[in-house]
Amino acid sequence: MASRRLVDARYEYNWNPLIGSLAGALRALDRTAEMAAISAVSGAAFALPPVEEGFAPRPAPLDLPSALGEGLRALGVAAEITQRDQPPARLAWSLLNRRLRRDLAQGRPIVAARAGVDPFGPAFGLIVGFDDERRAWRRDGPMTEQIGPWLTYDELCSASPLVIVRLRAAALPDHAAIGEAARRAEAIAAATARAELGRWIEILEDGEPIDPQGHARAAQAFAAAIGEAAAFWREYDRDAPECARAQALAVALSRFATLFPYPMGGAPNARGVRAAGAAILRDVLARIAH
């Protein structure tokens, strides 16, 4: 079968490759939504990068926000999610493979882990076609121009974890439902964010060495995500209490990100810089707690 691009969907750059992939997918489904809205209704806006001692550079997480399905429904898209810790058995993979091809034939883009690559490893991206002669899916995601547009069938089939989001257009977006979805997603994500922020503050205060690049990447990604929450609420309802809180969080995390510029990282092992960073995160934690 000749190589062909079956779905005209393009990855859109974002610090979170999942959000950039979903933005391209929704545009292809004629359900255009700003990345800020996707991030807000899915809970990704309040999802911290992995907080681990030392902040060694790691790939972006390949898990999904818990509110993703409900949030996408509010934006007019139905999502069928396949998420497995281990590769599926042969029969299960054969069935999934047929469903992916059918979706592509019907013009539906597919979001998949490992369809993209970031500087530290695999990332989310889009599957937009396939080529049986190459035995590969055609992909569009982070760094596709550098690594090439092909993801072999075996690479996706053997992925661990295997994460695939199949999408189709559903009922047109409802303005009130979008706001409610964003509020619910924030409430769900905030509980985890509070725990992770507490851990981040401990790491800054305990004096153990921190990798500058890995730490800066986490700082920039979190600041960008909260910035999307702020952008969403400015557009949705400037008078909502969520808007004022998101703006204050965005300003605080902008200061935090300035302390640790990516990719060089600033001086995260300098005592004064760490103290300043911890103080900002304590302010952020107090605001999220309320």
KARAQUI-V955767 format. One line per field, one symbol per residue. phi: phi as a letter, one per 30 degrees, with the letter a starting at -180 (. if undefined). burial: b if it has 24 or more other ideal C-beta (glycine too) atoms within 12 Angstrom, else e. Layout:
phi: ???
burial: ???
//
This chain:
phi: .ddacdbdbbdceaeceddddddddddddibebdedddddddjddccddecbejheebddecccedceddddedcibcbcccbbdbeddeddddddeddddddddcicdbcbdidbbcecldbdaccbaabdddhaddbbaeieddcjdcbdeddddcdbdcbbbcbbdbeeeceddddddddddddddddddddddedddeddddidebddddddddddddddddddddddddddadcddddddddddddddddddddbdccdjibdcdeddddddddddddddddddc
burial: eeeeebbebbbbbbbbbbbbbbbbbbbbbebebbbbbbbbbbbbbbbbbbbeeebebbbbbbbbbbbbbbbbbbbbbbbbbbbeeeebeeeebeebbeebbebbeeebbbbbbbbbbbebebbbbbbbbbbeeeebbbbbbbbbeeeebbbebebbbebebbbbbbbbbeeebeeebbbbbbbbbbebbbebbbebbbbbbebbeeeeebbbbbbbbbbbbbbbbbbbbbbbbeebeeeeebbebbbbbbebbbebbebbebeebbebeeeebbebbbebbbebbebbee
//
